[in-house]
Amino acid sequence: MLFSKTHPPPSKTFSVTSPESQIDDLSIRPILKSLEDHTQSILKISIKSYSYTEEALSLLTNAIQECQQVQFVDFSSTSPTPNHLELLNSTLLCLHNLHEVNLSHNFLTEASIDIFSFLFHSDCLKVLKLDDNLLGIDGAMKLAEALRNSELKLFVFSAERNQLEDQGILELSEALRAWEA
């Protein structure tokens, strides 16, 4: 036993890796198989930089919804369409143990804030990264209002490079300051 080789614990991270830049319903099958084989042990899911057909993304998000232990989601650089945003939102709503969500580098605009209702209904969410999107002042205003109307208590909030300007930054800082009371 002293010199026996120990096996590392099974991977707790699931990442989509595909040699193809466009993932369709056929190329998603091996990815889904890998995900389904580890549904109960996955703590982190990372999906980035691929173009998904509507059907492929639907299949993937349905499989992700079964991963109830997931605490960290990195959907940065996915460049989602409005339909993809709806699928991602419905998926994130099903993940009740989310601690950290990274949606950076996605060209999210003010309209995206209305779609991502999961943000404001999570009991566990403590880290939210929205860096390098296109939220702008209007997006900051919507986000600030949504934060004021939620029970969410973030430890880390990051929204760098979003063209928030002074007005957007002031609105967000006031919304976040309200949590101190």
C-alpha positions as protocol buffer text, in pm:
chain_id: "A"
residue {
  index: 1
  type: MET
  ca { x: 0 y: 0 z: 0 }
}
residue {
  index: 2
  type: LEU
  ca { x: 287 y: 236 z: 75 }
}
residue {
  index: 3
  type: PHE
  ca { x: 414 y: 231 z: -283 }
}
residue {
  index: 4
  type: SER
  ca { x: 87 y: 174 z: -460 }
}
residue {
  index: 5
  type: LYS
  ca { x: -8 y: 413 z: -731 }
}
residue {
  index: 6
  type: THR
  ca { x: -307 y: 627 z: -645 }
}
residue {
  index: 7
  type: HIS
  ca { x: -549 y: 719 z: -915 }
}
residue {
  index: 8
  type: PRO
  ca { x: -649 y: 1082 z: -948 }
}
residue {
  index: 9
  type: PRO
  ca { x: -1014 y: 1158 z: -878 }
}
residue {
  index: 10
  type: PRO
  ca { x: -1236 y: 1169 z: -1185 }
}
residue {
  index: 11
  type: SER
  ca { x: -1239 y: 1498 z: -1368 }
}
residue {
  index: 12
  type: LYS
  ca { x: -1486 y: 1744 z: -1223 }
}
residue {
  index: 13
  type: THR
  ca { x: -1458 y: 1985 z: -1517 }
}
residue {
  index: 14
  type: PHE
  ca { x: -1640 y: 1944 z: -1844 }
}
residue {
  index: 15
  type: SER
  ca { x: -1518 y: 2142 z: -2144 }
}
residue {
  index: 16
  type: VAL
  ca { x: -1646 y: 2135 z: -2496 }
}
residue {
  index: 17
  type: THR
  ca { x: -1356 y: 2061 z: -2725 }
}
residue {
  index: 18
  type: SER
  ca { x: -1419 y: 1995 z: -3088 }
}
residue {
  index: 19
  type: PRO
  ca { x: -1195 y: 2012 z: -3394 }
}
residue {
  index: 20
  type: GLU
  ca { x: -1483 y: 2171 z: -3581 }
}
residue {
  index: 21
  type: SER
  ca { x: -1571 y: 2539 z: -3555 }
}
residue {
  index: 22
  type: GLN
  ca { x: -1940 y: 2468 z: -3629 }
}
residue {
  index: 23
  type: ILE
  ca { x: -2101 y: 2215 z: -3398 }
}
residue {
  index: 24
  type: ASP
  ca { x: -2415 y: 2053 z: -3535 }
}
residue {
  index: 25
  type: ASP
  ca { x: -2644 y: 1775 z: -3413 }
}
residue {
  index: 26
  type: LEU
  ca { x: -2404 y: 1506 z: -3543 }
}
residue {
  index: 27
  type: SER
  ca { x: -2080 y: 1649 z: -3406 }
}
residue {
  index: 28
  type: ILE
  ca { x: -2242 y: 1714 z: -3066 }
}
residue {
  index: 29
  type: ARG
  ca { x: -2314 y: 1340 z: -3007 }
}
residue {
  index: 30
  type: PRO
  ca { x: -1966 y: 1242 z: -2875 }
}
residue {
  index: 31
  type: ILE
  ca { x: -1964 y: 1553 z: -2658 }
}
residue {
  index: 32
  type: LEU
  ca { x: -2304 y: 1461 z: -2513 }
}
residue {
  index: 33
  type: LYS
  ca { x: -2187 y: 1105 z: -2445 }
}
residue {
  index: 34
  type: SER
  ca { x: -1894 y: 1235 z: -2244 }
}
residue {
  index: 35
  type: LEU
  ca { x: -2119 y: 1473 z: -2053 }
}
residue {
  index: 36
  type: GLU
  ca { x: -2382 y: 1210 z: -1980 }
}
residue {
  index: 37
  type: ASP
  ca { x: -2116 y: 965 z: -1855 }
}
residue {
  index: 38
  type: HIS
  ca { x: -2010 y: 1213 z: -1584 }
}
residue {
  index: 39
  type: THR
  ca { x: -2334 y: 1396 z: -1504 }
}
residue {
  index: 40
  type: GLN
  ca { x: -2317 y: 1347 z: -1127 }
}
residue {
  index: 41
  type: SER
  ca { x: -1952 y: 1441 z: -1079 }
}
residue {
  index: 42
  type: ILE
  ca { x: -1921 y: 1758 z: -1288 }
}
residue {
  index: 43
  type: LEU
  ca { x: -1864 y: 2075 z: -1086 }
}
residue {
  index: 44
  type: LYS
  ca { x: -1751 y: 2309 z: -1364 }
}
residue {
  index: 45
  type: ILE
  ca { x: -1869 y: 2346 z: -1723 }
}
residue {
  index: 46
  type: SER
  ca { x: -1674 y: 2547 z: -1978 }
}
residue {
  index: 47
  type: ILE
  ca { x: -1823 y: 2610 z: -2320 }
}
residue {
  index: 48
  type: LYS
  ca { x: -1654 y: 2868 z: -2539 }
}
residue {
  index: 49
  type: SER
  ca { x: -1571 y: 2987 z: -2887 }
}
residue {
  index: 50
  type: TYR
  ca { x: -1784 y: 2760 z: -3099 }
}
residue {
  index: 51
  type: SER
  ca { x: -2074 y: 2818 z: -3329 }
}
residue {
  index: 52
  type: TYR
  ca { x: -2367 y: 2590 z: -3250 }
}
residue {
  index: 53
  type: THR
  ca { x: -2666 y: 2505 z: -3459 }
}
residue {
  index: 54
  type: GLU
  ca { x: -2993 y: 2557 z: -3275 }
}
residue {
  index: 55
  type: GLU
  ca { x: -3049 y: 2181 z: -3246 }
}
residue {
  index: 56
  type: ALA
  ca { x: -2696 y: 2112 z: -3120 }
}
residue {
  index: 57
  type: LEU
  ca { x: -2718 y: 2381 z: -2854 }
}
residue {
  index: 58
  type: SER
  ca { x: -3059 y: 2256 z: -2748 }
}
residue {
  index: 59
  type: LEU
  ca { x: -2924 y: 1902 z: -2705 }
}
residue {
  index: 60
  type: LEU
  ca { x: -2624 y: 2032 z: -2512 }
}
residue {
  index: 61
  type: THR
  ca { x: -2825 y: 2254 z: -2279 }
}
residue {
  index: 62
  type: ASN
  ca { x: -3070 y: 1972 z: -2206 }
}
residue {
  index: 63
  type: ALA
  ca { x: -2777 y: 1750 z: -2105 }
}
residue {
  index: 64
  type: ILE
  ca { x: -2624 y: 2025 z: -1891 }
}
residue {
  index: 65
  type: GLN
  ca { x: -2952 y: 2064 z: -1702 }
}
residue {
  index: 66
  type: GLU
  ca { x: -2900 y: 1712 z: -1567 }
}
residue {
  index: 67
  type: CYS
  ca { x: -2570 y: 1815 z: -1403 }
}
residue {
  index: 68
  type: GLN
  ca { x: -2712 y: 1931 z: -1073 }
}
residue {
  index: 69
  type: GLN
  ca { x: -2376 y: 1951 z: -892 }
}
residue {
  index: 70
  type: VAL
  ca { x: -2240 y: 2224 z: -1123 }
}
residue {
  index: 71
  type: GLN
  ca { x: -2107 y: 2522 z: -930 }
}
residue {
  index: 72
  type: PHE
  ca { x: -1905 y: 2705 z: -1196 }
}
residue {
  index: 73
  type: VAL
  ca { x: -2013 y: 2791 z: -1549 }
}
residue {
  index: 74
  type: ASP
  ca { x: -1789 y: 2957 z: -1803 }
}
residue {
  index: 75
  type: PHE
  ca { x: -1982 y: 3055 z: -2115 }
}
residue {
  index: 76
  type: SER
  ca { x: -1737 y: 3328 z: -2212 }
}
residue {
  index: 77
  type: SER
  ca { x: -1666 y: 3396 z: -2577 }
}
residue {
  index: 78
  type: THR
  ca { x: -1965 y: 3200 z: -2704 }
}
residue {
  index: 79
  type: SER
  ca { x: -2115 y: 3492 z: -2902 }
}
residue {
  index: 80
  type: PRO
  ca { x: -2473 y: 3373 z: -2854 }
}
residue {
  index: 81
  type: THR
  ca { x: -2767 y: 3472 z: -3070 }
}
residue {
  index: 82
  type: PRO
  ca { x: -3091 y: 3581 z: -2895 }
}
residue {
  index: 83
  type: ASN
  ca { x: -3226 y: 3225 z: -2932 }
}
residue {
  index: 84
  type: HIS
  ca { x: -2906 y: 3087 z: -2782 }
}
residue {
  index: 85
  type: LEU
  ca { x: -2938 y: 3331 z: -2492 }
}
residue {
  index: 86
  type: GLU
  ca { x: -3285 y: 3196 z: -2416 }
}
residue {
  index: 87
  type: LEU
  ca { x: -3149 y: 2839 z: -2414 }
}
residue {
  index: 88
  type: LEU
  ca { x: -2858 y: 2936 z: -2189 }
}
residue {
  index: 89
  type: ASN
  ca { x: -3090 y: 3119 z: -1950 }
}
residue {
  index: 90
  type: SER
  ca { x: -3329 y: 2824 z: -1919 }
}
residue {
  index: 91
  type: THR
  ca { x: -3030 y: 2599 z: -1857 }
}
residue {
  index: 92
  type: LEU
  ca { x: -2882 y: 2824 z: -1591 }
}
residue {
  index: 93
  type: LEU
  ca { x: -3220 y: 2846 z: -1418 }
}
residue {
  index: 94
  type: CYS
  ca { x: -3206 y: 2468 z: -1371 }
}
residue {
  index: 95
  type: LEU
  ca { x: -2864 y: 2472 z: -1205 }
}
residue {
  index: 96
  type: HIS
  ca { x: -2942 y: 2547 z: -841 }
}
residue {
  index: 97
  type: ASN
  ca { x: -2588 y: 2524 z: -702 }
}
residue {
  index: 98
  type: LEU
  ca { x: -2423 y: 2786 z: -923 }
}
residue {
  index: 99
  type: HIS
  ca { x: -2157 y: 2977 z: -735 }
}
residue {
  index: 100
  type: GLU
  ca { x: -1981 y: 3147 z: -1030 }
}
residue {
  index: 101
  type: VAL
  ca { x: -2096 y: 3245 z: -1379 }
}
residue {
  index: 102
  type: ASN
  ca { x: -1867 y: 3393 z: -1644 }
}
residue {
  index: 103
  type: LEU
  ca { x: -2046 y: 3549 z: -1942 }
}
residue {
  index: 104
  type: SER
  ca { x: -1757 y: 3770 z: -2053 }
}
residue {
  index: 105
  type: HIS
  ca { x: -1670 y: 3843 z: -2417 }
}
residue {
  index: 106
  type: ASN
  ca { x: -2019 y: 3769 z: -2550 }
}
residue {
  index: 107
  type: PHE
  ca { x: -2135 y: 4098 z: -2699 }
}
residue {
  index: 108
  type: LEU
  ca { x: -2419 y: 4111 z: -2448 }
}
residue {
  index: 109
  type: THR
  ca { x: -2627 y: 4424 z: -2478 }
}
residue {
  index: 110
  type: GLU
  ca { x: -2896 y: 4582 z: -2264 }
}
residue {
  index: 111
  type: ALA
  ca { x: -3154 y: 4342 z: -2416 }
}
residue {
  index: 112
  type: SER
  ca { x: -2956 y: 4050 z: -2272 }
}
residue {
  index: 113
  type: ILE
  ca { x: -3023 y: 4164 z: -1916 }
}
residue {
  index: 114
  type: ASP
  ca { x: -3394 y: 4092 z: -1958 }
}
residue {
  index: 115
  type: ILE
  ca { x: -3314 y: 3743 z: -2083 }
}
residue {
  index: 116
  type: PHE
  ca { x: -3081 y: 3640 z: -1802 }
}
residue {
  index: 117
  type: SER
  ca { x: -3338 y: 3610 z: -1526 }
}
residue {
  index: 118
  type: PHE
  ca { x: -3140 y: 3326 z: -1365 }
}
residue {
  index: 119
  type: LEU
  ca { x: -2902 y: 3588 z: -1226 }
}
residue {
  index: 120
  type: PHE
  ca { x: -3160 y: 3726 z: -994 }
}
residue {
  index: 121
  type: HIS
  ca { x: -3314 y: 3403 z: -867 }
}
residue {
  index: 122
  type: SER
  ca { x: -3004 y: 3221 z: -750 }
}
residue {
  index: 123
  type: ASP
  ca { x: -2944 y: 3158 z: -382 }
}
residue {
  index: 124
  type: CYS
  ca { x: -2585 y: 3044 z: -431 }
}
residue {
  index: 125
  type: LEU
  ca { x: -2447 y: 3281 z: -696 }
}
residue {
  index: 126
  type: LYS
  ca { x: -2156 y: 3479 z: -551 }
}
residue {
  index: 127
  type: VAL
  ca { x: -1938 y: 3559 z: -854 }
}
residue {
  index: 128
  type: LEU
  ca { x: -2064 y: 3720 z: -1175 }
}
residue {
  index: 129
  type: LYS
  ca { x: -1830 y: 3816 z: -1458 }
}
residue {
  index: 130
  type: LEU
  ca { x: -1966 y: 4023 z: -1746 }
}
residue {
  index: 131
  type: ASP
  ca { x: -1639 y: 4171 z: -1877 }
}
residue {
  index: 132
  type: ASP
  ca { x: -1593 y: 4299 z: -2229 }
}
residue {
  index: 133
  type: ASN
  ca { x: -1953 y: 4301 z: -2348 }
}
residue {
  index: 134
  type: LEU
  ca { x: -2154 y: 4587 z: -2496 }
}
residue {
  index: 135
  type: LEU
  ca { x: -2381 y: 4665 z: -2202 }
}
residue {
  index: 136
  type: GLY
  ca { x: -2340 y: 5042 z: -2230 }
}
residue {
  index: 137
  type: ILE
  ca { x: -2520 y: 5291 z: -2007 }
}
residue {
  index: 138
  type: ASP
  ca { x: -2867 y: 5148 z: -2075 }
}
residue {
  index: 139
  type: GLY
  ca { x: -2749 y: 4796 z: -1998 }
}
residue {
  index: 140
  type: ALA
  ca { x: -2590 y: 4917 z: -1674 }
}
residue {
  index: 141
  type: MET
  ca { x: -2917 y: 5087 z: -1579 }
}
residue {
  index: 142
  type: LYS
  ca { x: -3118 y: 4770 z: -1644 }
}
residue {
  index: 143
  type: LEU
  ca { x: -2865 y: 4557 z: -1460 }
}
residue {
  index: 144
  type: ALA
  ca { x: -2863 y: 4795 z: -1163 }
}
residue {
  index: 145
  type: GLU
  ca { x: -3243 y: 4787 z: -1144 }
}
residue {
  index: 146
  type: ALA
  ca { x: -3247 y: 4408 z: -1162 }
}
residue {
  index: 147
  type: LEU
  ca { x: -2983 y: 4387 z: -887 }
}
residue {
  index: 148
  type: ARG
  ca { x: -3186 y: 4621 z: -666 }
}
residue {
  index: 149
  type: ASN
  ca { x: -3493 y: 4399 z: -707 }
}
residue {
  index: 150
  type: SER
  ca { x: -3316 y: 4073 z: -628 }
}
residue {
  index: 151
  type: GLU
  ca { x: -3200 y: 3898 z: -316 }
}
residue {
  index: 152
  type: LEU
  ca { x: -2867 y: 3826 z: -480 }
}
residue {
  index: 153
  type: LYS
  ca { x: -2557 y: 3892 z: -266 }
}
residue {
  index: 154
  type: LEU
  ca { x: -2247 y: 3883 z: -484 }
}
residue {
  index: 155
  type: PHE
  ca { x: -1893 y: 3872 z: -347 }
}
residue {
  index: 156
  type: VAL
  ca { x: -1737 y: 3943 z: -687 }
}
residue {
  index: 157
  type: PHE
  ca { x: -1893 y: 4146 z: -967 }
}
residue {
  index: 158
  type: SER
  ca { x: -1688 y: 4230 z: -1272 }
}
residue {
  index: 159
  type: ALA
  ca { x: -1809 y: 4434 z: -1569 }
}
residue {
  index: 160
  type: GLU
  ca { x: -1491 y: 4578 z: -1717 }
}
residue {
  index: 161
  type: ARG
  ca { x: -1478 y: 4720 z: -2070 }
}
residue {
  index: 162
  type: ASN
  ca { x: -1855 y: 4759 z: -2118 }
}
residue {
  index: 163
  type: GLN
  ca { x: -1881 y: 5126 z: -2215 }
}
residue {
  index: 164
  type: LEU
  ca { x: -2068 y: 5194 z: -1890 }
}
residue {
  index: 165
  type: GLU
  ca { x: -1957 y: 5559 z: -1867 }
}
residue {
  index: 166
  type: ASP
  ca { x: -1992 y: 5750 z: -1540 }
}
residue {
  index: 167
  type: GLN
  ca { x: -2371 y: 5723 z: -1524 }
}
residue {
  index: 168
  type: GLY
  ca { x: -2372 y: 5344 z: -1563 }
}
residue {
  index: 169
  type: ILE
  ca { x: -2095 y: 5298 z: -1308 }
}
residue {
  index: 170
  type: LEU
  ca { x: -2277 y: 5519 z: -1057 }
}
residue {
  index: 171
  type: GLU
  ca { x: -2603 y: 5325 z: -1101 }
}
residue {
  index: 172
  type: LEU
  ca { x: -2429 y: 4990 z: -1055 }
}
residue {
  index: 173
  type: SER
  ca { x: -2229 y: 5108 z: -755 }
}
residue {
  index: 174
  type: GLU
  ca { x: -2548 y: 5235 z: -587 }
}
residue {
  index: 175
  type: ALA
  ca { x: -2722 y: 4904 z: -653 }
}
residue {
  index: 176
  type: LEU
  ca { x: -2430 y: 4708 z: -513 }
}
residue {
  index: 177
  type: ARG
  ca { x: -2393 y: 4944 z: -216 }
}
residue {
  index: 178
  type: ALA
  ca { x: -2753 y: 4869 z: -115 }
}
residue {
  index: 179
  type: TRP
  ca { x: -2637 y: 4519 z: -18 }
}
residue {
  index: 180
  type: GLU
  ca { x: -2422 y: 4666 z: 260 }
}
residue {
  index: 181
  type: ALA
  ca { x: -2731 y: 4777 z: 454 }
}
